[in-house]
Structure formats: C-alpha cells, structure tokens
Amino acid sequence: MKPHVICHMATSIDGRIWPSRWRPQGAAGDLFEQLHEKLDGDAWLIGRVTGSEFAKGTAYPATTSENFPRESWFARRDADVKAYGIVLDAKGKITWGRADIGGDPIVVVLTKAVPDAHLAGLRGEGVSYIFAGDTELDLALTLEILNRELGVKRLLLEGGGVVNGAFLRAGLVDEVSLILCPAIDGAKGAPFVFDSSEADSDQRAPLTAMTLQSHEVLESGAVWLRYRMQNS
C-alpha cells in the first residue's frame, strides 16, 4: 500500500527553491516549518544532496569484517515516534554523525550495492535503513516498504527539485502544498520545485489533472496553495 504523498515546498514567484538567493531576503521566514507541522505527516522525505546538509560526520571506516543481510534494519521503531526523516542515499554517500533530525529518527533508503562498511557505520550511529533496489532506487517500492514496515500513511516530499521531479514522473505525487513567497530569484542555476537530471529531461509525468483544494493568503504576503493531483 502506498502512503499519501504531499510535495511540500516553498518557492519564489519564479519557481526557484534556494531562499539564500531570493530578494528581498527573508521572505520565507519560518513558513515552511510552520506549515510542515500543520500538514502532520508520519514521515518526510528528502534526497541525498539535501540530506547531506544535515550530516555532521566525517567518514565511516573503509572496511569491516562483518557481513550484513540486505534487509531492513531499524534502530528505532515504536509508537513514540511522531515522524521519521527519510533520506534517499542510493550509493551510501552520507556520513551522518547523528541519528535524528530535529528529533525525527533518520531512515536511509539504500540500494543493495552499498558496502558492508557503510552499513556498519549506520548501525554504529543508530541510523535505520531500508533497501529499495539492487543498483538503482525504486521509488514505488520505497513507499511500499515505508508503509509496510513503519506504518507511514502520510508522507511529505520536501526536495530537492530532482527528487521531487522523479516522484512526479513516477506518478507518485498525490498532492502539492506550495508556499509562493513574495521574492524573486531571477538568475540561472537554481533548481525548480520539480526538476530533472539531463538524462530525465525528456520524460513527462503521467499527470492528467490538478484540482485546487484550498488557497490562503498569509500575513507575510505569501500564498499557500494546495492542489490534488490525478495521475494516469
């Protein structure tokens, strides 16, 4: 069973998602975090590049004498967990140096090609992980495992743009929660809310309709838009 996936993002009016480049500065404030809490997801998901911004570690040992089965391993899975922080890291590049982000336990999504030494590092830090593919991540399988193993029914997809785009092209986004901030980027180089790699640039999402569910003008001048997505 697939969780309900809400892509929750804050953007400038030209669709860019790096607030440090926006002018005027500070237009987003803490709106993203406020509305993240209001959406009340069981988990939130980010890609490797965004996940690396939260990492505090330096490096895991290069080798280990241990052999680990390529199956889900959870350091923490209990009723007290309000939400999980899910991070896609297909090749096991992130050295965490922590087991949670803002109190939400980290769960890393890996491929089976990740070496045992990296798994030993994750276990040593109490970072949970699941496998969703042999050499490439299967996003639909990722969602299925999160639902089955952790009971995730409502997942907030929160970037970056390439990850959002991959879920969109896979037909896995059920809703968009977009905070349109009173700011402009106005230059090349920053990703959009939904983006792609060069290899995926010609692929189109199986999106057949978008229905506006709600809109709200916020005190800062930002607008919060929520759309229901219909995929073929």
CYANA upper distance limits for C-alpha pairs under 8 A (distance plus 0.5 A):
  1 MET  CA    143 LEU  CA      8.44
  1 MET  CA    144 GLU  CA      6.06
  1 MET  CA    147 ASN  CA      6.99
  1 MET  CA    148 ARG  CA      7.84
  2 LYS  CA    140 ALA  CA      8.16
  2 LYS  CA    143 LEU  CA      6.11
  2 LYS  CA    144 GLU  CA      5.78
  2 LYS  CA    147 ASN  CA      6.93
  2 LYS  CA    153 LYS  CA      7.90
  3 PRO  CA    143 LEU  CA      6.96
  3 PRO  CA    144 GLU  CA      8.05
  3 PRO  CA    147 ASN  CA      6.70
  3 PRO  CA    152 VAL  CA      6.65
  3 PRO  CA    153 LYS  CA      4.77
  3 PRO  CA    154 ARG  CA      5.75
  3 PRO  CA    155 LEU  CA      6.78
  4 HIS  CA    153 LYS  CA      6.53
  4 HIS  CA    154 ARG  CA      5.31
  4 HIS  CA    155 LEU  CA      6.62
  4 HIS  CA    173 VAL  CA      8.34
  4 HIS  CA    174 ASP  CA      6.67
  4 HIS  CA    175 GLU  CA      8.50
  5 VAL  CA    154 ARG  CA      6.64
  5 VAL  CA    155 LEU  CA      5.45
  5 VAL  CA    156 LEU  CA      6.48
  5 VAL  CA    157 LEU  CA      7.10
  5 VAL  CA    172 LEU  CA      7.44
  5 VAL  CA    173 VAL  CA      5.77
  5 VAL  CA    174 ASP  CA      5.73
  5 VAL  CA    175 GLU  CA      6.90
  6 ILE  CA    154 ARG  CA      8.11
  6 ILE  CA    155 LEU  CA      6.72
  6 ILE  CA    156 LEU  CA      5.42
  6 ILE  CA    157 LEU  CA      6.33
  6 ILE  CA    173 VAL  CA      6.84
  6 ILE  CA    174 ASP  CA      6.50
  6 ILE  CA    175 GLU  CA      5.11
  6 ILE  CA    176 VAL  CA      5.97
  6 ILE  CA    177 SER  CA      7.09
  7 CYS  CA    156 LEU  CA      6.28
  7 CYS  CA    157 LEU  CA      4.93
  7 CYS  CA    158 GLU  CA      6.47
  7 CYS  CA    164 ASN  CA      7.68
  7 CYS  CA    173 VAL  CA      7.22
  7 CYS  CA    175 GLU  CA      6.74
  7 CYS  CA    176 VAL  CA      5.26
  7 CYS  CA    177 SER  CA      6.39
  7 CYS  CA    178 LEU  CA      8.37
  8 HIS  CA     36 HIS  CA      7.90
  8 HIS  CA    156 LEU  CA      6.64
  8 HIS  CA    157 LEU  CA      6.46
  8 HIS  CA    158 GLU  CA      5.90
  8 HIS  CA    176 VAL  CA      6.61
  8 HIS  CA    177 SER  CA      5.07
  8 HIS  CA    178 LEU  CA      6.46
  9 MET  CA     17 ILE  CA      8.26
  9 MET  CA     32 PHE  CA      7.62
  9 MET  CA    158 GLU  CA      6.50
  9 MET  CA    159 GLY  CA      7.98
  9 MET  CA    177 SER  CA      6.95
  9 MET  CA    178 LEU  CA      5.76
  9 MET  CA    179 ILE  CA      6.75
  9 MET  CA    193 VAL  CA      7.48
 10 ALA  CA     17 ILE  CA      7.01
 10 ALA  CA     28 ALA  CA      7.74
 10 ALA  CA     32 PHE  CA      6.71
 10 ALA  CA    178 LEU  CA      6.37
 10 ALA  CA    179 ILE  CA      4.99
 10 ALA  CA    180 LEU  CA      6.66
 10 ALA  CA    181 CYS  CA      7.42
 11 THR  CA     15 GLY  CA      5.83
 11 THR  CA     16 ARG  CA      5.91
 11 THR  CA     17 ILE  CA      5.46
 11 THR  CA     18 TRP  CA      8.37
 11 THR  CA     19 PRO  CA      8.27
 11 THR  CA    178 LEU  CA      7.80
 11 THR  CA    179 ILE  CA      6.66
 11 THR  CA    180 LEU  CA      5.81
 11 THR  CA    181 CYS  CA      6.45
 11 THR  CA    193 VAL  CA      7.58
 12 SER  CA     16 ARG  CA      5.91
 12 SER  CA     17 ILE  CA      7.21
 12 SER  CA     19 PRO  CA      8.20
 12 SER  CA     22 TRP  CA      7.46
 12 SER  CA    180 LEU  CA      6.50
 12 SER  CA    181 CYS  CA      5.68
 12 SER  CA    182 PRO  CA      7.09
 12 SER  CA    183 ALA  CA      5.59
 12 SER  CA    184 ILE  CA      5.72
 12 SER  CA    185 ASP  CA      6.99
 13 ILE  CA    180 LEU  CA      6.54
 13 ILE  CA    181 CYS  CA      6.85
 13 ILE  CA    182 PRO  CA      7.12
 13 ILE  CA    183 ALA  CA      6.67
 13 ILE  CA    184 ILE  CA      6.27
 14 ASP  CA    184 ILE  CA      6.59
 14 ASP  CA    185 ASP  CA      7.21
 14 ASP  CA    186 GLY  CA      7.61
 15 GLY  CA    192 PHE  CA      5.96
 15 GLY  CA    193 VAL  CA      6.74
 16 ARG  CA    185 ASP  CA      6.96
 16 ARG  CA    190 ALA  CA      6.65
 16 ARG  CA    191 PRO  CA      6.35
 16 ARG  CA    192 PHE  CA      5.14
 16 ARG  CA    193 VAL  CA      6.95
 17 ILE  CA    161 GLY  CA      8.33
 17 ILE  CA    190 ALA  CA      7.54
 17 ILE  CA    191 PRO  CA      6.78
 17 ILE  CA    192 PHE  CA      6.46
 17 ILE  CA    193 VAL  CA      6.73
 18 TRP  CA     22 TRP  CA      7.69
 18 TRP  CA    190 ALA  CA      7.06
 18 TRP  CA    191 PRO  CA      8.06
 19 PRO  CA     25 GLN  CA      7.97
 19 PRO  CA     26 GLY  CA      8.12
 19 PRO  CA     28 ALA  CA      7.74
 20 SER  CA     25 GLN  CA      7.62
 21 ARG  CA     25 GLN  CA      8.21
 21 ARG  CA    185 ASP  CA      6.31
 22 TRP  CA     27 ALA  CA      8.33
 22 TRP  CA    183 ALA  CA      6.24
 22 TRP  CA    184 ILE  CA      5.82
 22 TRP  CA    185 ASP  CA      5.09
 23 ARG  CA     27 ALA  CA      8.26
 23 ARG  CA    183 ALA  CA      5.82
 23 ARG  CA    184 ILE  CA      6.01
 23 ARG  CA    185 ASP  CA      6.94
 24 PRO  CA    183 ALA  CA      6.24
 24 PRO  CA    184 ILE  CA      7.95
 25 GLN  CA    183 ALA  CA      8.10
 27 ALA  CA    181 CYS  CA      6.66
 27 ALA  CA    182 PRO  CA      6.61
 27 ALA  CA    183 ALA  CA      6.63
 27 ALA  CA    220 SER  CA      8.12
 28 ALA  CA     32 PHE  CA      7.70
 28 ALA  CA    181 CYS  CA      6.44
 28 ALA  CA    182 PRO  CA      8.48
 28 ALA  CA    222 ALA  CA      8.41
 30 ASP  CA     34 GLN  CA      6.75
 31 LEU  CA     35 LEU  CA      6.57
 31 LEU  CA    179 ILE  CA      8.37
 32 PHE  CA     36 HIS  CA      6.43
 32 PHE  CA    179 ILE  CA      7.90
 33 GLU  CA     37 GLU  CA      6.83
 34 GLN  CA     38 LYS  CA      6.95
 35 LEU  CA     39 LEU  CA      6.62
 36 HIS  CA     40 ASP  CA      7.29
 36 HIS  CA     41 GLY  CA      8.39
 36 HIS  CA    156 LEU  CA      8.49
 37 GLU  CA     41 GLY  CA      8.27
 40 ASP  CA    154 ARG  CA      8.48
 41 GLY  CA     83 ALA  CA      7.27
 41 GLY  CA    153 LYS  CA      8.45
 41 GLY  CA    154 ARG  CA      5.50
 41 GLY  CA    155 LEU  CA      5.82
 41 GLY  CA    156 LEU  CA      6.47
 42 ASP  CA     82 LYS  CA      7.11
 42 ASP  CA     83 ALA  CA      5.13
 42 ASP  CA     84 TYR  CA      7.11
 42 ASP  CA    152 VAL  CA      5.95
 42 ASP  CA    153 LYS  CA      6.99
 42 ASP  CA    154 ARG  CA      5.88
 42 ASP  CA    155 LEU  CA      6.46
 43 ALA  CA     83 ALA  CA      5.19
 43 ALA  CA     84 TYR  CA      4.96
 43 ALA  CA     85 GLY  CA      6.35
 43 ALA  CA     86 ILE  CA      7.35
 43 ALA  CA    152 VAL  CA      7.03
 43 ALA  CA    154 ARG  CA      7.30
 43 ALA  CA    155 LEU  CA      5.44
 43 ALA  CA    156 LEU  CA      6.81
 44 TRP  CA     83 ALA  CA      7.88
 44 TRP  CA     84 TYR  CA      6.94
 44 TRP  CA     85 GLY  CA      5.79
 44 TRP  CA     86 ILE  CA      6.40
 44 TRP  CA    155 LEU  CA      5.88
 44 TRP  CA    156 LEU  CA      4.90
 44 TRP  CA    157 LEU  CA      6.31
 44 TRP  CA    158 GLU  CA      7.33
 45 LEU  CA     85 GLY  CA      6.61
 45 LEU  CA     86 ILE  CA      5.01
 45 LEU  CA     87 VAL  CA      6.23
 45 LEU  CA     88 LEU  CA      8.14
 45 LEU  CA    155 LEU  CA      7.68
 45 LEU  CA    156 LEU  CA      6.66
 45 LEU  CA    157 LEU  CA      5.46
 45 LEU  CA    158 GLU  CA      6.40
 45 LEU  CA    159 GLY  CA      7.92
 46 ILE  CA     50 THR  CA      6.71
 46 ILE  CA     51 GLY  CA      6.76
 46 ILE  CA     85 GLY  CA      8.48
 46 ILE  CA     86 ILE  CA      6.90
 46 ILE  CA     87 VAL  CA      5.61
 46 ILE  CA     88 LEU  CA      6.98
 46 ILE  CA    157 LEU  CA      7.04
 46 ILE  CA    158 GLU  CA      6.01
 46 ILE  CA    159 GLY  CA      5.61
 46 ILE  CA    160 GLY  CA      7.07
 46 ILE  CA    163 VAL  CA      7.80
 47 GLY  CA     51 GLY  CA      6.40
 47 GLY  CA     87 VAL  CA      6.07
 47 GLY  CA     88 LEU  CA      5.33
 47 GLY  CA     89 ASP  CA      7.42
 47 GLY  CA    159 GLY  CA      6.75
 47 GLY  CA    160 GLY  CA      6.62
 47 GLY  CA    163 VAL  CA      6.36
 48 ARG  CA     52 SER  CA      6.48
 48 ARG  CA     87 VAL  CA      6.91
 48 ARG  CA     88 LEU  CA      5.98
 48 ARG  CA     89 ASP  CA      5.64
 48 ARG  CA     93 LYS  CA      8.44
 48 ARG  CA     94 ILE  CA      7.94
 49 VAL  CA     53 GLU  CA      7.51
 49 VAL  CA    160 GLY  CA      7.87
 50 THR  CA     54 PHE  CA      8.03
 50 THR  CA    159 GLY  CA      7.61
 50 THR  CA    160 GLY  CA      6.68
 51 GLY  CA     55 ALA  CA      7.38
 51 GLY  CA     87 VAL  CA      6.65
 51 GLY  CA     88 LEU  CA      8.47
 51 GLY  CA     94 ILE  CA      8.25
 52 SER  CA     94 ILE  CA      6.60
 54 PHE  CA     96 TRP  CA      8.22
 54 PHE  CA    101 ILE  CA      7.91
 55 ALA  CA     94 ILE  CA      7.42
 55 ALA  CA     95 THR  CA      6.84
 55 ALA  CA     96 TRP  CA      5.05
 55 ALA  CA     97 GLY  CA      6.83
 55 ALA  CA     98 ARG  CA      7.73
 56 LYS  CA     95 THR  CA      7.70
 56 LYS  CA     96 TRP  CA      6.04
 56 LYS  CA     97 GLY  CA      5.24
 56 LYS  CA     98 ARG  CA      7.18
 57 GLY  CA     95 THR  CA      5.49
 57 GLY  CA     96 TRP  CA      5.45
 57 GLY  CA     97 GLY  CA      4.40
 57 GLY  CA     98 ARG  CA      7.97
 58 THR  CA     95 THR  CA      6.66
 58 THR  CA     97 GLY  CA      7.99
 59 ALA  CA     95 THR  CA      6.19
 60 TYR  CA     95 THR  CA      7.04
 60 TYR  CA    117 ALA  CA      7.79
 60 TYR  CA    118 HIS  CA      7.01
 60 TYR  CA    121 GLY  CA      5.89
 61 PRO  CA    117 ALA  CA      6.91
 61 PRO  CA    118 HIS  CA      8.18
 61 PRO  CA    121 GLY  CA      7.59
 62 ALA  CA    117 ALA  CA      6.55
 62 ALA  CA    118 HIS  CA      8.35
 63 THR  CA    116 ASP  CA      8.13
 63 THR  CA    117 ALA  CA      5.53
 64 THR  CA    116 ASP  CA      7.26
 64 THR  CA    117 ALA  CA      5.63
 64 THR  CA    120 ALA  CA      7.79
 66 GLU  CA    116 ASP  CA      7.48
 66 GLU  CA    117 ALA  CA      8.44
 66 GLU  CA    120 ALA  CA      8.24
 67 ASN  CA    116 ASP  CA      6.56
 68 PHE  CA    116 ASP  CA      6.76
 68 PHE  CA    119 LEU  CA      7.98
 70 ARG  CA    112 LYS  CA      6.53
 70 ARG  CA    131 PHE  CA      7.35
 71 GLU  CA    130 ILE  CA      7.04
 71 GLU  CA    131 PHE  CA      6.83
 72 SER  CA    128 SER  CA      8.40
 72 SER  CA    129 TYR  CA      6.37
 72 SER  CA    130 ILE  CA      4.80
 72 SER  CA    131 PHE  CA      6.84
 73 TRP  CA    128 SER  CA      6.17
 73 TRP  CA    129 TYR  CA      5.99
 73 TRP  CA    130 ILE  CA      6.94
 74 PHE  CA    107 VAL  CA      8.40
 74 PHE  CA    127 VAL  CA      7.97
 74 PHE  CA    128 SER  CA      4.93
 74 PHE  CA    129 TYR  CA      6.90
 75 ALA  CA    123 ARG  CA      7.96
 75 ALA  CA    126 GLY  CA      5.77
 75 ALA  CA    127 VAL  CA      6.71
 75 ALA  CA    128 SER  CA      5.73
 76 ARG  CA    105 PRO  CA      7.82
 76 ARG  CA    126 GLY  CA      8.47
 76 ARG  CA    128 SER  CA      7.72
 77 ARG  CA     81 VAL  CA      7.70
 77 ARG  CA    150 LEU  CA      7.51
 81 VAL  CA    104 ASP  CA      7.73
 81 VAL  CA    105 PRO  CA      8.17
 82 LYS  CA    104 ASP  CA      7.71
 83 ALA  CA    104 ASP  CA      6.13
 83 ALA  CA    105 PRO  CA      7.99
 84 TYR  CA    104 ASP  CA      5.59
 84 TYR  CA    105 PRO  CA      5.74
 84 TYR  CA    106 ILE  CA      6.66
 84 TYR  CA    107 VAL  CA      7.32
 85 GLY  CA    100 ASP  CA      7.98
 85 GLY  CA    101 ILE  CA      7.37
 85 GLY  CA    104 ASP  CA      6.14
 85 GLY  CA    105 PRO  CA      6.37
 85 GLY  CA    106 ILE  CA      5.25
 85 GLY  CA    107 VAL  CA      6.53
 86 ILE  CA    106 ILE  CA      6.47
 86 ILE  CA    107 VAL  CA      5.35
 86 ILE  CA    108 VAL  CA      6.34
 86 ILE  CA    109 VAL  CA      7.65
 87 VAL  CA    106 ILE  CA      7.78
 87 VAL  CA    107 VAL  CA      6.82
 87 VAL  CA    108 VAL  CA      5.38
 87 VAL  CA    109 VAL  CA      6.54
 88 LEU  CA    108 VAL  CA      6.49
 88 LEU  CA    109 VAL  CA      5.31
 88 LEU  CA    110 LEU  CA      7.30
 89 ASP  CA     93 LYS  CA      7.03
 89 ASP  CA     94 ILE  CA      7.62
 89 ASP  CA    108 VAL  CA      6.91
 89 ASP  CA    109 VAL  CA      6.24
 89 ASP  CA    110 LEU  CA      6.05
 90 ALA  CA    109 VAL  CA      7.01
 90 ALA  CA    110 LEU  CA      4.94
 90 ALA  CA    111 THR  CA      5.64
 90 ALA  CA    114 VAL  CA      8.14
 90 ALA  CA    135 THR  CA      8.16
 90 ALA  CA    136 GLU  CA      7.25
 90 ALA  CA    137 LEU  CA      6.70
 91 LYS  CA    110 LEU  CA      6.99
 91 LYS  CA    111 THR  CA      7.00
 91 LYS  CA    113 ALA  CA      7.52
 91 LYS  CA    114 VAL  CA      6.04
 92 GLY  CA    110 LEU  CA      7.02
 92 GLY  CA    114 VAL  CA      6.32
 92 GLY  CA    118 HIS  CA      7.10
 95 THR  CA    121 GLY  CA      8.46
 96 TRP  CA    122 LEU  CA      8.27
 96 TRP  CA    125 GLU  CA      8.33
 97 GLY  CA    125 GLU  CA      7.29
 98 ARG  CA    125 GLU  CA      7.00
 98 ARG  CA    126 GLY  CA      8.48
 98 ARG  CA    127 VAL  CA      8.16
 99 ALA  CA    105 PRO  CA      6.51
 99 ALA  CA    106 ILE  CA      6.29
 99 ALA  CA    125 GLU  CA      6.64
 99 ALA  CA    126 GLY  CA      6.08
 99 ALA  CA    127 VAL  CA      5.57
100 ASP  CA    104 ASP  CA      5.62
100 ASP  CA    105 PRO  CA      4.70
100 ASP  CA    106 ILE  CA      5.50
100 ASP  CA    127 VAL  CA      8.28
101 ILE  CA    105 PRO  CA      7.05
101 ILE  CA    106 ILE  CA      7.23
105 PRO  CA    127 VAL  CA      8.00
105 PRO  CA    128 SER  CA      8.36
106 ILE  CA    127 VAL  CA      6.34
106 ILE  CA    128 SER  CA      6.79
107 VAL  CA    127 VAL  CA      6.85
107 VAL  CA    128 SER  CA      5.16
107 VAL  CA    129 TYR  CA      5.53
107 VAL  CA    130 ILE  CA      7.77
108 VAL  CA    127 VAL  CA      7.90
108 VAL  CA    128 SER  CA      6.75
108 VAL  CA    129 TYR  CA      5.01
108 VAL  CA    130 ILE  CA      6.87
109 VAL  CA    129 TYR  CA      6.31
109 VAL  CA    130 ILE  CA      5.63
109 VAL  CA    131 PHE  CA      6.32
109 VAL  CA    132 ALA  CA      7.13
109 VAL  CA    142 THR  CA      7.84
110 LEU  CA    114 VAL  CA      7.41
110 LEU  CA    129 TYR  CA      7.49
110 LEU  CA    130 ILE  CA      6.62
110 LEU  CA    131 PHE  CA      5.36
110 LEU  CA    132 ALA  CA      6.78
110 LEU  CA    133 GLY  CA      8.07
110 LEU  CA    137 LEU  CA      7.73
111 THR  CA    131 PHE  CA      5.77
111 THR  CA    132 ALA  CA      6.26
111 THR  CA    133 GLY  CA      5.47
111 THR  CA    134 ASP  CA      5.70
111 THR  CA    135 THR  CA      5.93
111 THR  CA    136 GLU  CA      6.77
111 THR  CA    137 LEU  CA      6.67
112 LYS  CA    131 PHE  CA      6.68
112 LYS  CA    132 ALA  CA      8.23
112 LYS  CA    133 GLY  CA      6.89
112 LYS  CA    134 ASP  CA      5.28
112 LYS  CA    135 THR  CA      6.94
113 ALA  CA    134 ASP  CA      6.67
113 ALA  CA    135 THR  CA      6.19
114 VAL  CA    118 HIS  CA      7.35
114 VAL  CA    119 LEU  CA      8.08
115 PRO  CA    119 LEU  CA      7.31
116 ASP  CA    120 ALA  CA      6.64
117 ALA  CA    121 GLY  CA      6.81
118 HIS  CA    122 LEU  CA      6.81
119 LEU  CA    123 ARG  CA      6.66
120 ALA  CA    124 GLY  CA      6.54
121 GLY  CA    125 GLU  CA      6.94
122 LEU  CA    126 GLY  CA      6.68
122 LEU  CA    127 VAL  CA      5.47
122 LEU  CA    128 SER  CA      7.55
122 LEU  CA    129 TYR  CA      8.41
123 ARG  CA    127 VAL  CA      6.30
123 ARG  CA    128 SER  CA      7.62
130 ILE  CA    145 ILE  CA      8.37
131 PHE  CA    142 THR  CA      8.33
132 ALA  CA    136 GLU  CA      8.46
132 ALA  CA    137 LEU  CA      5.99
132 ALA  CA    138 ASP  CA      6.05
132 ALA  CA    139 LEU  CA      7.97
132 ALA  CA    141 LEU  CA      6.40
132 ALA  CA    142 THR  CA      5.97
133 GLY  CA    137 LEU  CA      5.44
133 GLY  CA    138 ASP  CA      6.11
137 LEU  CA    142 THR  CA      8.28
138 ASP  CA    142 THR  CA      6.70
139 LEU  CA    143 LEU  CA      6.93
139 LEU  CA    167 PHE  CA      7.53
139 LEU  CA    170 ALA  CA      8.25
140 ALA  CA    144 GLU  CA      6.82
140 ALA  CA    170 ALA  CA      8.36
140 ALA  CA    172 LEU  CA      7.78
141 LEU  CA    145 ILE  CA      6.64
142 THR  CA    146 LEU  CA      6.77
143 LEU  CA    147 ASN  CA      6.72
144 GLU  CA    148 ARG  CA      6.61
145 ILE  CA    149 GLU  CA      6.17
145 ILE  CA    150 LEU  CA      8.22
146 LEU  CA    150 LEU  CA      5.81
146 LEU  CA    151 GLY  CA      7.07
146 LEU  CA    152 VAL  CA      6.17
147 ASN  CA    151 GLY  CA      5.02
147 ASN  CA    152 VAL  CA      4.92
147 ASN  CA    153 LYS  CA      6.66
148 ARG  CA    152 VAL  CA      8.10
157 LEU  CA    164 ASN  CA      7.41
158 GLU  CA    164 ASN  CA      7.78
159 GLY  CA    163 VAL  CA      6.19
159 GLY  CA    164 ASN  CA      5.91
159 GLY  CA    193 VAL  CA      8.17
160 GLY  CA    164 ASN  CA      6.76
160 GLY  CA    191 PRO  CA      8.33
160 GLY  CA    193 VAL  CA      8.02
161 GLY  CA    165 GLY  CA      6.52
161 GLY  CA    191 PRO  CA      6.27
161 GLY  CA    192 PHE  CA      6.14
161 GLY  CA    193 VAL  CA      5.47
161 GLY  CA    194 PHE  CA      5.25
161 GLY  CA    195 ASP  CA      5.20
161 GLY  CA    196 SER  CA      7.66
162 VAL  CA    166 ALA  CA      6.66
162 VAL  CA    191 PRO  CA      8.34
162 VAL  CA    194 PHE  CA      6.90
162 VAL  CA    195 ASP  CA      5.14
162 VAL  CA    196 SER  CA      5.19
162 VAL  CA    197 SER  CA      7.14
163 VAL  CA    167 PHE  CA      6.92
163 VAL  CA    194 PHE  CA      8.37
163 VAL  CA    195 ASP  CA      8.21
163 VAL  CA    196 SER  CA      8.36
164 ASN  CA    168 LEU  CA      6.69
164 ASN  CA    193 VAL  CA      7.55
164 ASN  CA    194 PHE  CA      5.86
164 ASN  CA    195 ASP  CA      7.51
165 GLY  CA    169 ARG  CA      6.57
165 GLY  CA    193 VAL  CA      8.33
165 GLY  CA    194 PHE  CA      4.95
165 GLY  CA    195 ASP  CA      5.49
165 GLY  CA    196 SER  CA      6.31
166 ALA  CA    170 ALA  CA      6.68
166 ALA  CA    196 SER  CA      7.58
167 PHE  CA    171 GLY  CA      6.91
167 PHE  CA    172 LEU  CA      5.85
167 PHE  CA    173 VAL  CA      6.71
168 LEU  CA    172 LEU  CA      6.41
168 LEU  CA    173 VAL  CA      6.04
168 LEU  CA    194 PHE  CA      8.17
168 LEU  CA    205 ALA  CA      6.36
168 LEU  CA    206 PRO  CA      8.47
169 ARG  CA    203 GLN  CA      7.63
169 ARG  CA    204 ARG  CA      6.56
169 ARG  CA    205 ALA  CA      4.43
169 ARG  CA    206 PRO  CA      6.97
170 ALA  CA    205 ALA  CA      7.26
170 ALA  CA    206 PRO  CA      7.95
171 GLY  CA    205 ALA  CA      6.94
171 GLY  CA    206 PRO  CA      6.25
171 GLY  CA    207 LEU  CA      7.44
171 GLY  CA    231 ASN  CA      6.17
171 GLY  CA    232 SER  CA      8.01
172 LEU  CA    231 ASN  CA      8.43
173 VAL  CA    229 MET  CA      7.37
174 ASP  CA    228 ARG  CA      6.70
174 ASP  CA    229 MET  CA      5.54
174 ASP  CA    230 GLN  CA      7.47
175 GLU  CA    226 ARG  CA      7.57
175 GLU  CA    227 TYR  CA      6.05
175 GLU  CA    228 ARG  CA      5.07
175 GLU  CA    229 MET  CA      5.79
176 VAL  CA    225 LEU  CA      8.31
176 VAL  CA    226 ARG  CA      6.05
176 VAL  CA    227 TYR  CA      5.64
176 VAL  CA    228 ARG  CA      7.15
176 VAL  CA    229 MET  CA      7.88
177 SER  CA    224 TRP  CA      7.64
177 SER  CA    225 LEU  CA      6.38
177 SER  CA    226 ARG  CA      5.12
177 SER  CA    227 TYR  CA      7.24
178 LEU  CA    224 TRP  CA      6.27
178 LEU  CA    225 LEU  CA      5.66
178 LEU  CA    226 ARG  CA      6.83
179 ILE  CA    222 ALA  CA      7.11
179 ILE  CA    223 VAL  CA      6.26
179 ILE  CA    224 TRP  CA      5.08
179 ILE  CA    225 LEU  CA      6.93
180 LEU  CA    222 ALA  CA      5.99
180 LEU  CA    223 VAL  CA      5.62
180 LEU  CA    224 TRP  CA      6.82
180 LEU  CA    225 LEU  CA      8.16
181 CYS  CA    221 GLY  CA      7.68
181 CYS  CA    222 ALA  CA      4.99
181 CYS  CA    223 VAL  CA      7.18
182 PRO  CA    221 GLY  CA      6.75
182 PRO  CA    222 ALA  CA      6.23
191 PRO  CA    195 ASP  CA      6.82
196 SER  CA    200 ASP  CA      6.22
196 SER  CA    201 SER  CA      6.21
197 SER  CA    201 SER  CA      6.65
206 PRO  CA    231 ASN  CA      5.90
206 PRO  CA    232 SER  CA      5.97
207 LEU  CA    229 MET  CA      7.64
207 LEU  CA    230 GLN  CA      6.43
207 LEU  CA    231 ASN  CA      4.99
207 LEU  CA    232 SER  CA      6.83
208 THR  CA    229 MET  CA      8.41
208 THR  CA    230 GLN  CA      6.13
208 THR  CA    231 ASN  CA      6.03
208 THR  CA    232 SER  CA      6.75
209 ALA  CA    229 MET  CA      6.58
209 ALA  CA    230 GLN  CA      5.55
209 ALA  CA    231 ASN  CA      7.73
210 MET  CA    227 TYR  CA      6.56
210 MET  CA    228 ARG  CA      6.11
210 MET  CA    229 MET  CA      5.28
210 MET  CA    230 GLN  CA      6.74
211 THR  CA    227 TYR  CA      5.80
211 THR  CA    228 ARG  CA      5.55
211 THR  CA    229 MET  CA      7.14
212 LEU  CA    225 LEU  CA      7.98
212 LEU  CA    226 ARG  CA      6.55
212 LEU  CA    227 TYR  CA      4.96
212 LEU  CA    228 ARG  CA      6.89
213 GLN  CA    225 LEU  CA      8.36
213 GLN  CA    226 ARG  CA      5.97
213 GLN  CA    227 TYR  CA      5.82
213 GLN  CA    228 ARG  CA      6.86
214 SER  CA    225 LEU  CA      6.56
214 SER  CA    226 ARG  CA      5.82
214 SER  CA    227 TYR  CA      7.79
215 HIS  CA    223 VAL  CA      7.50
215 HIS  CA    224 TRP  CA      6.06
215 HIS  CA    225 LEU  CA      5.12
215 HIS  CA    226 ARG  CA      6.90
216 GLU  CA    223 VAL  CA      6.17
216 GLU  CA    224 TRP  CA      5.60
216 GLU  CA    225 LEU  CA      7.21
217 VAL  CA    221 GLY  CA      6.97
217 VAL  CA    222 ALA  CA      6.57
217 VAL  CA    223 VAL  CA      5.03
217 VAL  CA    224 TRP  CA      6.90
218 LEU  CA    222 ALA  CA      5.81
218 LEU  CA    223 VAL  CA      6.36
218 LEU  CA    224 TRP  CA      7.72
